[in-house]
Amino acid sequence: MPTDSDRKIKTLKTTRGKDIKIRYTQDNLEESLINQRQFYDEGGEILIPVTPKMLERQVEINSPVIPRLGGIEPRAAIVCFSSAVNVSRESKFKVIIPYAPGDINHNEHIMELSNYISPSPNVNPSNPLSLKYQGESLL
């Protein structure tokens, strides 16, 4: 007969890292500040795709003062990786797209995400299985 420990669902253990502050351009072209949360696997490898285009929008300190994004669900890509350690066999991560549609960097950032190679050994294959784009919407 199975014990309680045999019935436990095994999932990928993650740890929260720091949030990256990102300068986000809203659809109406107003600038806001938003956080991109990072997760790391047990070995310290980053799980959230952080690309050069995202890092171009990183803000170390909020100077000059940029208002926080409020009342809006930001544009994002849901990036899905295969992960044998999760029951669902998938790991999905929400990645903010900080560039407004129409900005050439918007499409370039999405291409970087689709071509991203994860350093985590828990993700196999190391490139995304799928990417779903979500546009900006009011909360």
ROSE-4610 file (N, C-alpha, C; in Angstrom, 1 decimal, always signed):
// ROSE-4610
residu = [M/M/M/P/P/P/T/T/T/D/D/D/S/S/S/D/D/D/R/R/R/K/K/K/I/I/I/K/K/K/T/T/T/L/L/L/K/K/K/T/T/T/T/T/T/R/R/R/G/G/G/K/K/K/D/D/D/I/I/I/K/K/K/I/I/I/R/R/R/Y/Y/Y/T/T/T/Q/Q/Q/D/D/D/N/N/N/L/L/L/E/E/E/E/E/E/S/S/S/L/L/L/I/I/I/N/N/N/Q/Q/Q/R/R/R/Q/Q/Q/F/F/F/Y/Y/Y/D/D/D/E/E/E/G/G/G/G/G/G/E/E/E/I/I/I/L/L/L/I/I/I/P/P/P/V/V/V/T/T/T/P/P/P/K/K/K/M/M/M/L/L/L/E/E/E/R/R/R/Q/Q/Q/V/V/V/E/E/E/I/I/I/N/N/N/S/S/S/P/P/P/V/V/V/I/I/I/P/P/P/R/R/R/L/L/L/G/G/G/G/G/G/I/I/I/E/E/E/P/P/P/R/R/R/A/A/A/A/A/A/I/I/I/V/V/V/C/C/C/F/F/F/S/S/S/S/S/S/A/A/A/V/V/V/N/N/N/V/V/V/S/S/S/R/R/R/E/E/E/S/S/S/K/K/K/F/F/F/K/K/K/V/V/V/I/I/I/I/I/I/P/P/P/Y/Y/Y/A/A/A/P/P/P/G/G/G/D/D/D/I/I/I/N/N/N/H/H/H/N/N/N/E/E/E/H/H/H/I/I/I/M/M/M/E/E/E/L/L/L/S/S/S/N/N/N/Y/Y/Y/I/I/I/S/S/S/P/P/P/S/S/S/P/P/P/N/N/N/V/V/V/N/N/N/P/P/P/S/S/S/N/N/N/P/P/P/L/L/L/S/S/S/L/L/L/K/K/K/Y/Y/Y/Q/Q/Q/G/G/G/E/E/E/S/S/S/L/L/L/L/L/L]
num = [1/1/1/2/2/2/3/3/3/4/4/4/5/5/5/6/6/6/7/7/7/8/8/8/9/9/9/10/10/10/11/11/11/12/12/12/13/13/13/14/14/14/15/15/15/16/16/16/17/17/17/18/18/18/19/19/19/20/20/20/21/21/21/22/22/22/23/23/23/24/24/24/25/25/25/26/26/26/27/27/27/28/28/28/29/29/29/30/30/30/31/31/31/32/32/32/33/33/33/34/34/34/35/35/35/36/36/36/37/37/37/38/38/38/39/39/39/40/40/40/41/41/41/42/42/42/43/43/43/44/44/44/45/45/45/46/46/46/47/47/47/48/48/48/49/49/49/50/50/50/51/51/51/52/52/52/53/53/53/54/54/54/55/55/55/56/56/56/57/57/57/58/58/58/59/59/59/60/60/60/61/61/61/62/62/62/63/63/63/64/64/64/65/65/65/66/66/66/67/67/67/68/68/68/69/69/69/70/70/70/71/71/71/72/72/72/73/73/73/74/74/74/75/75/75/76/76/76/77/77/77/78/78/78/79/79/79/80/80/80/81/81/81/82/82/82/83/83/83/84/84/84/85/85/85/86/86/86/87/87/87/88/88/88/89/89/89/90/90/90/91/91/91/92/92/92/93/93/93/94/94/94/95/95/95/96/96/96/97/97/97/98/98/98/99/99/99/100/100/100/101/101/101/102/102/102/103/103/103/104/104/104/105/105/105/106/106/106/107/107/107/108/108/108/109/109/109/110/110/110/111/111/111/112/112/112/113/113/113/114/114/114/115/115/115/116/116/116/117/117/117/118/118/118/119/119/119/120/120/120/121/121/121/122/122/122/123/123/123/124/124/124/125/125/125/126/126/126/127/127/127/128/128/128/129/129/129/130/130/130/131/131/131/132/132/132/133/133/133/134/134/134/135/135/135/136/136/136/137/137/137/138/138/138/139/139/139]
x = [+0.8/+0.0/+0.9/+0.6/+1.4/+1.3/+2.4/+2.5/+2.2/+2.0/+1.7/+2.9/+4.1/+5.3/+5.3/+4.7/+4.6/+3.6/+2.6/+1.5/+1.8/+2.9/+3.3/+3.5/+3.1/+3.3/+4.7/+5.5/+6.9/+6.8/+7.3/+7.4/+8.8/+9.1/+10.4/+10.5/+11.5/+11.8/+12.4/+11.8/+12.4/+12.6/+13.4/+13.6/+13.4/+12.9/+12.7/+14.0/+14.3/+15.5/+15.0/+15.8/+15.4/+14.5/+13.7/+12.9/+13.8/+13.6/+14.3/+13.3/+13.7/+12.9/+13.0/+11.9/+11.9/+11.1/+11.7/+11.0/+10.0/+8.7/+7.7/+7.0/+6.8/+6.1/+4.7/+3.7/+2.3/+1.9/+0.7/+0.2/-0.1/-0.4/-0.6/+0.7/+1.8/+3.2/+3.6/+2.9/+3.3/+4.3/+5.3/+6.4/+5.9/+6.2/+5.9/+7.0/+7.0/+8.0/+7.3/+7.9/+7.3/+8.4/+8.0/+9.0/+8.8/+9.9/+9.9/+10.5/+9.7/+10.2/+11.0/+12.1/+13.0/+12.9/+13.0/+13.0/+14.3/+14.8/+16.0/+15.7/+16.4/+16.2/+17.1/+17.1/+17.9/+19.3/+19.9/+21.3/+21.6/+20.7/+20.9/+20.8/+20.4/+20.3/+19.0/+19.0/+17.8/+16.8/+15.5/+14.5/+13.7/+13.6/+12.8/+13.8/+13.3/+14.2/+14.5/+15.7/+16.1/+17.0/+16.5/+17.2/+17.9/+18.8/+19.4/+18.4/+17.3/+16.3/+15.6/+15.4/+14.8/+15.8/+17.1/+18.1/+18.3/+18.1/+18.2/+17.2/+16.1/+15.1/+15.2/+16.2/+16.4/+16.7/+16.2/+16.4/+17.0/+18.2/+18.8/+18.1/+17.9/+17.3/+16.2/+15.2/+14.1/+14.4/+15.3/+15.7/+16.0/+15.3/+14.2/+13.0/+12.2/+11.1/+10.1/+9.9/+8.9/+7.7/+6.5/+5.4/+5.2/+4.7/+4.5/+3.3/+3.3/+2.2/+1.1/-0.1/-1.2/-2.5/-3.3/-4.6/-4.5/-3.4/-3.2/-2.4/-2.9/-2.2/-1.2/+0.1/+1.1/+1.1/+1.7/+2.0/+2.9/+2.8/+3.7/+3.7/+4.7/+4.8/+4.8/+4.0/+4.0/+4.9/+6.1/+7.1/+7.0/+6.8/+6.6/+7.8/+8.4/+9.5/+9.1/+9.7/+9.5/+10.3/+9.6/+10.3/+9.9/+10.8/+10.5/+10.2/+10.7/+10.5/+9.1/+8.3/+7.0/+6.0/+4.9/+3.9/+3.3/+3.1/+2.5/+3.5/+4.7/+5.8/+6.1/+5.6/+5.8/+6.2/+6.9/+7.2/+6.8/+5.9/+5.5/+5.9/+6.5/+7.0/+6.4/+5.9/+5.4/+6.6/+6.8/+7.9/+7.3/+7.6/+7.1/+7.7/+6.9/+7.3/+7.3/+8.4/+8.4/+8.2/+8.4/+8.3/+6.9/+6.5/+5.1/+5.1/+3.9/+3.7/+4.1/+4.7/+5.1/+6.6/+7.1/+8.6/+9.3/+10.3/+11.0/+11.5/+11.9/+12.4/+11.3/+10.0/+9.0/+9.1/+9.1/+9.2/+10.6/+11.7/+13.0/+13.0/+12.4/+12.3/+11.6/+10.5/+9.7/+10.6/+11.3/+12.2/+13.3/+13.9/+14.9/+14.3/+13.0/+12.4/+12.2/+11.8/+11.5/+12.8/+13.9/+15.2/+16.0/+15.5/+16.2/+16.6/+17.8/+18.3/+18.4/+17.7/+17.7/+19.0/+19.6/+20.8/+20.5/+19.2/+18.8/+18.8/+19.4/+19.4/+18.0/+17.1/+15.7/+14.8/+15.3/+14.5/+15.2/+14.4/+14.9/+13.8/+13.9/+15.0/+15.1/+16.3/+16.6/+15.9/+15.3/+14.6/+13.1/+12.4/+11.0/+10.2/+9.2/+8.3/+7.2/+6.8/+5.8/+6.0/+5.4/+5.3/+4.0/+3.3/+1.9/+2.0/+1.6/+1.7/+0.3/+0.4/-0.8/-0.6/-1.6/-1.5/-1.9/-1.6/-2.0/-3.5/-3.9/-5.4/-5.6/-6.8/-7.1/-7.6/-7.3/-7.7/-9.1]
y = [-1.2/+0.0/+1.2/+2.3/+3.5/+4.3/+4.9/+5.7/+7.2/+8.1/+9.5/+10.1/+9.7/+10.2/+9.7/+8.6/+8.1/+8.8/+9.4/+10.1/+11.6/+12.1/+13.5/+13.8/+14.9/+15.4/+16.0/+15.5/+16.1/+17.3/+18.4/+19.5/+20.1/+20.9/+21.6/+22.6/+22.4/+23.3/+24.6/+25.7/+27.0/+27.9/+28.9/+29.9/+31.2/+32.2/+33.5/+34.3/+35.0/+35.8/+37.3/+38.2/+39.6/+39.9/+40.9/+41.4/+42.4/+42.3/+43.3/+44.4/+45.6/+46.8/+47.1/+47.2/+47.4/+48.6/+49.4/+50.6/+50.0/+50.2/+49.6/+50.8/+50.6/+51.6/+51.1/+51.8/+51.3/+51.5/+50.9/+51.1/+52.5/+53.3/+54.8/+55.6/+54.9/+55.4/+56.1/+56.0/+56.5/+55.5/+56.0/+55.2/+54.9/+53.6/+53.1/+52.2/+52.0/+51.0/+49.8/+48.6/+47.3/+46.4/+45.4/+44.4/+43.1/+42.5/+41.2/+40.2/+39.3/+38.4/+37.3/+37.0/+35.9/+34.7/+33.5/+32.3/+31.5/+30.8/+30.0/+28.6/+27.6/+26.2/+25.9/+24.7/+24.3/+24.5/+24.5/+24.7/+26.1/+27.1/+28.5/+29.0/+28.1/+28.6/+29.3/+30.4/+31.2/+30.4/+30.5/+29.9/+30.8/+32.1/+33.1/+33.5/+33.5/+34.0/+35.5/+35.8/+37.2/+37.4/+38.3/+38.5/+39.9/+40.1/+41.4/+42.5/+42.3/+43.4/+43.7/+42.8/+43.1/+43.9/+43.4/+44.1/+45.5/+45.8/+47.2/+48.1/+47.6/+48.4/+48.3/+47.6/+47.5/+48.9/+49.1/+50.4/+50.0/+50.4/+50.1/+50.9/+52.2/+53.0/+53.8/+54.2/+54.9/+56.4/+56.8/+58.2/+58.4/+59.3/+60.1/+59.3/+59.8/+59.0/+58.7/+57.4/+56.8/+56.3/+56.6/+56.1/+54.6/+53.9/+52.5/+52.2/+51.1/+50.7/+50.3/+50.8/+50.5/+50.4/+49.5/+49.3/+48.7/+48.2/+47.6/+46.3/+45.3/+44.0/+44.2/+44.1/+44.4/+43.3/+43.8/+42.8/+41.8/+40.6/+39.5/+38.3/+37.5/+36.3/+35.2/+34.2/+33.0/+32.0/+31.7/+30.9/+29.5/+28.5/+27.1/+26.3/+25.6/+24.7/+23.3/+22.3/+20.9/+20.7/+20.1/+19.9/+18.5/+17.5/+16.2/+16.2/+17.1/+17.1/+17.6/+18.2/+18.7/+17.6/+17.5/+16.5/+16.8/+18.1/+18.5/+18.3/+18.0/+18.0/+19.3/+20.4/+21.7/+22.7/+23.7/+24.9/+26.1/+26.9/+28.1/+29.3/+30.3/+31.5/+32.7/+33.7/+35.0/+35.9/+36.4/+37.4/+38.7/+39.8/+41.1/+41.5/+42.0/+42.6/+44.1/+44.8/+46.2/+47.2/+46.7/+47.7/+47.7/+48.9/+49.1/+48.5/+48.0/+47.5/+48.7/+48.4/+49.4/+49.8/+49.5/+49.7/+48.5/+48.7/+47.5/+46.6/+47.1/+46.3/+45.3/+45.6/+44.8/+43.4/+43.4/+42.1/+41.4/+42.2/+41.7/+41.0/+41.6/+40.9/+39.6/+39.6/+38.3/+37.3/+37.7/+36.7/+36.2/+37.1/+36.6/+35.6/+35.8/+34.8/+33.5/+33.5/+32.2/+31.5/+32.2/+31.6/+31.3/+31.6/+31.5/+30.1/+29.9/+28.6/+28.7/+27.8/+27.9/+27.2/+27.8/+27.1/+26.0/+25.9/+25.0/+23.5/+22.6/+21.2/+20.6/+21.2/+20.7/+21.0/+21.7/+22.0/+21.3/+20.4/+19.6/+19.4/+19.8/+20.5/+21.9/+22.5/+23.8/+25.0/+24.8/+25.9/+25.8/+27.0/+26.9/+26.0/+25.3/+24.5/+25.4/+26.4/+27.4/+28.7/+29.7/+31.1/+31.6/+32.1/+32.7/+34.2/+35.0/+36.5/+36.9/+37.8/+38.4/+39.9/+40.6/+42.1/+42.7/+44.0/+44.8/+44.9/+44.9/+45.0/+45.7/+46.3/+47.0/+46.0/+46.2/+45.3/+45.6]
z = [+0.0/+0.0/+0.0/-0.9/-0.9/+0.3/+0.7/+1.9/+1.5/+2.4/+2.1/+1.3/+1.6/+0.9/-0.6/-0.9/-2.2/-3.0/-2.3/-3.0/-3.3/-2.8/-2.9/-4.4/-4.9/-6.2/-6.3/-7.2/-7.4/-8.3/-7.9/-8.8/-8.8/-9.7/-9.8/-8.7/-7.9/-6.8/-7.3/-7.0/-7.4/-6.2/-6.4/-5.4/-6.1/-5.3/-5.8/-5.7/-6.8/-6.8/-6.7/-7.0/-7.0/-8.2/-8.0/-9.1/-9.9/-11.3/-12.1/-12.4/-12.2/-12.5/-14.0/-14.6/-16.1/-16.4/-17.3/-17.9/-19.0/-18.8/-19.6/-20.4/-21.7/-22.5/-22.7/-22.2/-22.4/-23.8/-24.1/-25.5/-25.9/-24.8/-25.1/-25.1/-25.0/-25.1/-23.8/-22.7/-21.4/-20.8/-20.1/-19.5/-18.1/-17.7/-16.3/-15.9/-14.6/-14.0/-13.6/-13.9/-13.6/-13.2/-12.4/-12.0/-12.8/-13.1/-13.7/-12.7/-12.2/-11.1/-11.8/-11.1/-11.6/-10.6/-11.2/-10.5/-10.9/-9.9/-10.1/-9.7/-10.4/-10.0/-8.8/-8.4/-7.2/-7.3/-8.6/-8.8/-9.0/-8.9/-9.1/-10.5/-11.4/-12.8/-13.0/-13.7/-13.9/-14.8/-14.5/-15.2/-16.1/-15.7/-16.5/-17.6/-18.9/-20.0/-19.8/-19.5/-19.5/-20.7/-21.6/-22.9/-22.9/-23.9/-24.0/-24.2/-24.9/-25.1/-23.8/-22.9/-21.6/-20.8/-20.8/-20.0/-20.5/-21.7/-22.2/-21.5/-21.0/-20.3/-18.8/-18.3/-16.9/-16.3/-15.1/-14.4/-13.0/-12.7/-11.4/-10.3/-10.5/-9.5/-10.2/-9.5/-10.1/-10.2/-11.1/-11.2/-12.7/-13.4/-12.9/-12.5/-11.7/-11.1/-12.3/-12.4/-13.4/-12.6/-13.0/-12.2/-12.3/-11.3/-11.3/-12.2/-12.9/-13.7/-12.8/-13.0/-12.2/-13.1/-12.7/-13.4/-14.8/-15.1/-16.5/-16.3/-17.0/-17.1/-18.3/-18.0/-19.1/-20.2/-21.3/-22.4/-21.9/-22.3/-21.8/-22.8/-22.7/-23.4/-22.4/-22.6/-21.7/-22.4/-21.9/-22.5/-21.8/-22.6/-22.1/-22.5/-21.5/-21.6/-21.2/-21.7/-21.3/-20.0/-19.0/-17.7/-17.2/-17.2/-16.7/-15.2/-14.5/-13.0/-12.6/-13.5/-13.1/-13.6/-12.8/-13.1/-14.5/-14.8/-16.1/-17.2/-16.9/-17.9/-18.6/-18.0/-18.6/-17.5/-17.8/-17.0/-17.8/-17.3/-18.0/-17.2/-17.9/-17.3/-18.0/-17.3/-17.8/-17.9/-19.1/-19.4/-19.9/-19.3/-19.7/-21.0/-21.9/-23.1/-22.9/-22.6/-22.2/-23.4/-24.6/-25.8/-26.3/-26.7/-27.2/-28.6/-29.0/-30.4/-31.4/-32.4/-33.4/-33.2/-32.0/-31.8/-32.3/-33.1/-33.7/-32.7/-31.5/-30.4/-29.8/-30.0/-29.6/-30.2/-31.6/-32.3/-32.1/-32.0/-31.7/-30.4/-29.3/-28.0/-28.1/-28.8/-28.9/-29.7/-30.7/-31.4/-30.4/-29.6/-28.6/-27.7/-27.3/-26.4/-27.1/-28.3/-29.1/-29.4/-29.4/-29.6/-28.4/-27.2/-25.9/-25.6/-25.1/-24.6/-23.1/-22.4/-21.0/-20.4/-19.4/-18.8/-17.8/-17.5/-16.4/-16.9/-16.2/-16.6/-16.4/-15.7/-15.5/-16.7/-17.7/-18.9/-20.1/-20.7/-21.8/-22.8/-24.0/-24.6/-24.0/-24.2/-23.5/-24.2/-25.4/-26.0/-25.8/-25.9/-25.6/-26.6/-26.0/-26.8/-27.5/-26.8/-27.3/-26.7/-27.3/-26.8/-27.1/-26.1/-26.3/-25.9/-26.9/-26.6/-26.1/-25.1/-24.5/-24.6/-25.2/-25.3/-24.0/-23.9/-22.7/-22.6/-21.3/-21.1/-19.7/-19.6/-18.4/-17.4/-16.1/-15.0/-14.6]
